[in-house]
Amino acid sequence: MSETVTIDGRFNGPEGSGNGGSTCGLLARELGGEAEVTLLRPPPLDRLLALVREDERICLLDGELLVAECRSGRADLEPPAPPSFAEAEAAASRYPGFVNHPFSTCFVCGPDRSDGLRIFAGPLEGSDVVAAPWTPDASLGDAGGRVPEELVWAALDCPGAFAVGFTERGEGVLGRMAARVDARPRIGERHVVIAWPLGEHGRKLYAGTALFAESGDLLGVSRQTWIVPR
């Protein structure tokens, strides 16, 4: 398989590059099933990139440069119990990104974006879990009124950064993400996203994230590796 794809400028993470989660989800959608994606360099926006299948992986190429690669992989995590929607709202009021956010126009977690996901994960009291409420709006839906898979990956992405101390530990970027999407959220329904730390090794910080319906049903889960600058 070899075809082209363009990451729309709307779906940025750091200014000028694609959001890590949505880029990972784009490749995972092509692979099908549970997947693990490794990001090698910032995904370019608004230009043709190549999707190439090589044996058991799918590669995203910018010319001859490897941007990301996707393989089958498991996100075998048991998430903590989700808070209520009201508890997630209270946690979001403590979102660190309201005070300091170097990527304030990020499509997922940027407070300066009115057209983004606006998932603002803040700490739950008495816990190392961060949480945010999320009600997907109509601009995110497909013809069936559900969120596309790559945007579910996006929703699972950024909360993990705040679970491992984004900005406090440096401006970390997503290096690897494995995720499983059990069901895609419906537009206009209320959801809760959580994230929690899974340890660290050197400059690598590990996090888990999960997406729940307001009923408490698990819709998706991810395991992440974040890389902090030297």
MIDOPA-455355 format. One record per residue (C-alpha): residue number from 0; residue in one letter; x, y, z. Coordinates in nm, 2 decimals. Example, Ala and Ser with C-alpha at 12.3 -4.5 7.8 and 13.67 -1.06 7.14 Angstrom:
BEGIN
0:A:1.23:-0.45:0.78
1:S:1.37:-0.11:0.71
***
This chain:
BEGIN
0:M:0.00:0.00:0.00
1:S:0.12:0.35:-0.09
2:E:-0.10:0.66:-0.08
3:T:-0.09:1.02:0.02
4:V:-0.25:1.20:0.32
5:T:-0.25:1.56:0.44
6:I:-0.27:1.66:0.81
7:D:-0.50:1.96:0.81
8:G:-0.36:2.26:0.98
9:R:-0.65:2.27:1.22
10:F:-0.51:1.96:1.39
11:N:-0.19:2.10:1.53
12:G:-0.01:2.03:1.86
13:P:0.29:2.25:1.90
14:E:0.27:2.55:1.66
15:G:0.35:2.44:1.31
16:S:0.33:2.06:1.36
17:G:0.05:1.80:1.39
18:N:-0.10:1.69:1.72
19:G:0.07:1.37:1.82
20:G:-0.25:1.18:1.92
21:S:-0.45:1.26:1.60
22:T:-0.14:1.17:1.39
23:C:-0.11:0.84:1.57
24:G:-0.48:0.77:1.53
25:L:-0.46:0.84:1.15
26:L:-0.20:0.56:1.11
27:A:-0.39:0.33:1.35
28:R:-0.71:0.37:1.15
29:E:-0.53:0.25:0.84
30:L:-0.38:-0.05:1.03
31:G:-0.71:-0.15:1.20
32:G:-0.74:-0.29:1.56
33:E:-0.52:-0.21:1.85
34:A:-0.20:-0.03:1.75
35:E:0.12:0.12:1.87
36:V:0.26:0.43:1.70
37:T:0.61:0.58:1.74
38:L:0.66:0.94:1.64
39:L:1.01:1.01:1.51
40:R:0.98:1.38:1.42
41:P:0.72:1.66:1.43
42:P:0.44:1.57:1.18
43:P:0.42:1.84:0.90
44:L:0.09:2.02:0.84
45:D:-0.09:2.11:0.52
46:R:0.13:1.91:0.27
47:L:0.12:1.57:0.11
48:L:0.27:1.29:0.31
49:A:0.31:0.93:0.20
50:L:0.15:0.63:0.38
51:V:0.34:0.32:0.30
52:R:0.28:-0.03:0.42
53:E:0.60:-0.23:0.48
54:D:0.55:-0.59:0.60
55:E:0.38:-0.55:0.94
56:R:0.40:-0.18:0.98
57:I:0.26:0.14:0.82
58:C:0.50:0.43:0.78
59:L:0.43:0.80:0.74
60:L:0.69:0.97:0.52
61:D:0.77:1.33:0.45
62:G:0.97:1.28:0.13
63:E:1.24:1.03:0.24
64:L:1.21:1.12:0.61
65:L:1.03:0.88:0.84
66:V:0.78:1.08:1.05
67:A:0.60:0.79:1.23
68:E:0.55:0.42:1.22
69:C:0.26:0.21:1.33
70:R:0.25:-0.16:1.43
71:S:0.00:-0.39:1.60
72:G:0.03:-0.33:1.98
73:R:-0.17:-0.37:2.29
74:A:-0.27:-0.10:2.54
75:D:-0.32:-0.36:2.82
76:L:-0.41:-0.12:3.11
77:E:-0.68:-0.14:3.38
78:P:-0.77:0.23:3.43
79:P:-0.87:0.37:3.76
80:A:-1.24:0.42:3.82
81:P:-1.36:0.74:3.65
82:P:-1.49:1.04:3.85
83:S:-1.83:1.18:3.79
84:F:-1.88:1.44:3.52
85:A:-1.92:1.71:3.80
86:E:-1.59:1.59:3.96
87:A:-1.42:1.61:3.62
88:E:-1.55:1.97:3.58
89:A:-1.41:2.06:3.92
90:A:-1.07:1.91:3.82
91:A:-1.07:2.10:3.50
92:S:-1.10:2.43:3.69
93:R:-0.75:2.35:3.82
94:Y:-0.60:2.29:3.48
95:P:-0.24:2.39:3.49
96:G:-0.25:2.51:3.12
97:F:-0.47:2.80:3.22
98:V:-0.16:2.94:3.40
99:N:0.12:2.83:3.18
100:H:0.09:2.66:2.84
101:P:0.37:2.67:2.58
102:F:0.14:2.52:2.32
103:S:-0.17:2.73:2.39
104:T:-0.31:2.67:2.04
105:C:-0.29:2.29:2.06
106:F:-0.60:2.14:1.90
107:V:-0.67:1.92:2.20
108:C:-0.57:2.10:2.51
109:G:-0.50:2.46:2.40
110:P:-0.70:2.72:2.60
111:D:-0.66:2.97:2.31
112:R:-0.85:2.74:2.07
113:S:-1.23:2.79:2.04
114:D:-1.25:2.52:1.76
115:G:-1.05:2.25:1.94
116:L:-1.14:1.96:2.16
117:R:-1.09:2.18:2.47
118:I:-0.99:1.89:2.70
119:F:-0.84:2.06:3.01
120:A:-0.72:1.78:3.24
121:G:-0.66:1.90:3.60
122:P:-0.58:1.72:3.92
123:L:-0.85:1.53:4.11
124:E:-0.82:1.61:4.48
125:G:-0.64:1.35:4.68
126:S:-0.52:1.16:4.38
127:D:-0.24:1.14:4.12
128:V:-0.51:1.12:3.85
129:V:-0.60:1.42:3.62
130:A:-0.95:1.45:3.47
131:A:-1.15:1.65:3.23
132:P:-1.51:1.67:3.10
133:W:-1.56:1.65:2.73
134:T:-1.87:1.70:2.52
135:P:-1.78:1.66:2.15
136:D:-1.94:1.93:1.93
137:A:-2.10:1.89:1.59
138:S:-1.78:2.01:1.41
139:L:-1.61:1.69:1.51
140:G:-1.87:1.44:1.39
141:D:-1.89:1.21:1.10
142:A:-2.20:1.13:0.90
143:G:-2.32:0.89:1.17
144:G:-2.28:1.15:1.45
145:R:-1.97:1.00:1.61
146:V:-1.62:1.12:1.66
147:P:-1.37:0.97:1.40
148:E:-1.12:0.73:1.54
149:E:-0.82:0.95:1.49
150:L:-0.98:1.22:1.71
151:V:-1.05:0.97:1.98
152:W:-0.68:0.91:1.98
153:A:-0.64:1.29:2.01
154:A:-0.87:1.30:2.31
155:L:-0.66:1.03:2.47
156:D:-0.33:1.21:2.40
157:C:-0.28:1.54:2.59
158:P:-0.42:1.45:2.93
159:G:-0.13:1.21:2.96
160:A:0.12:1.50:2.94
161:F:-0.05:1.67:3.24
162:A:-0.05:1.34:3.44
163:V:0.34:1.34:3.41
164:G:0.39:1.70:3.49
165:F:0.39:1.88:3.16
166:T:0.56:2.22:3.19
167:E:0.68:2.14:3.54
168:R:0.90:1.87:3.40
169:G:0.97:2.06:3.07
170:E:0.79:2.09:2.75
171:G:0.76:1.72:2.68
172:V:0.64:1.57:2.35
173:L:0.46:1.25:2.27
174:G:0.71:0.98:2.16
175:R:0.50:0.66:2.15
176:M:0.13:0.58:2.20
177:A:-0.05:0.25:2.20
178:A:-0.43:0.26:2.22
179:R:-0.75:0.06:2.19
180:V:-1.08:0.22:2.09
181:D:-1.38:0.02:2.20
182:A:-1.65:0.26:2.09
183:R:-1.64:0.61:1.94
184:P:-1.81:0.89:2.13
185:R:-2.14:1.03:2.01
186:I:-2.16:1.40:1.93
187:G:-2.33:1.61:2.20
188:E:-2.30:1.34:2.48
189:R:-2.10:1.40:2.79
190:H:-1.78:1.21:2.85
191:V:-1.49:1.20:3.10
192:V:-1.12:1.17:3.02
193:I:-0.87:1.07:3.28
194:A:-0.49:1.02:3.29
195:W:-0.24:0.88:3.55
196:P:0.14:0.84:3.57
197:L:0.30:0.50:3.51
198:G:0.66:0.58:3.61
199:E:0.96:0.71:3.44
200:H:1.31:0.62:3.31
201:G:1.56:0.90:3.24
202:R:1.39:1.15:3.00
203:K:1.10:0.91:2.93
204:L:0.78:0.96:3.13
205:Y:0.50:0.70:3.11
206:A:0.13:0.76:3.14
207:G:-0.20:0.59:3.09
208:T:-0.52:0.76:2.97
209:A:-0.88:0.65:2.94
210:L:-1.20:0.78:2.79
211:F:-1.54:0.71:2.95
212:A:-1.90:0.77:2.87
213:E:-2.09:0.96:3.14
214:S:-2.24:0.63:3.24
215:G:-1.89:0.50:3.33
216:D:-1.86:0.27:3.03
217:L:-1.50:0.25:2.90
218:L:-1.47:0.38:2.54
219:G:-1.09:0.38:2.50
220:V:-0.76:0.35:2.67
221:S:-0.40:0.43:2.59
222:R:-0.04:0.38:2.71
223:Q:0.20:0.66:2.64
224:T:0.57:0.75:2.64
225:W:0.65:1.12:2.68
226:I:1.00:1.26:2.61
227:V:1.12:1.56:2.81
228:P:1.40:1.79:2.67
229:R:1.76:1.76:2.78
***
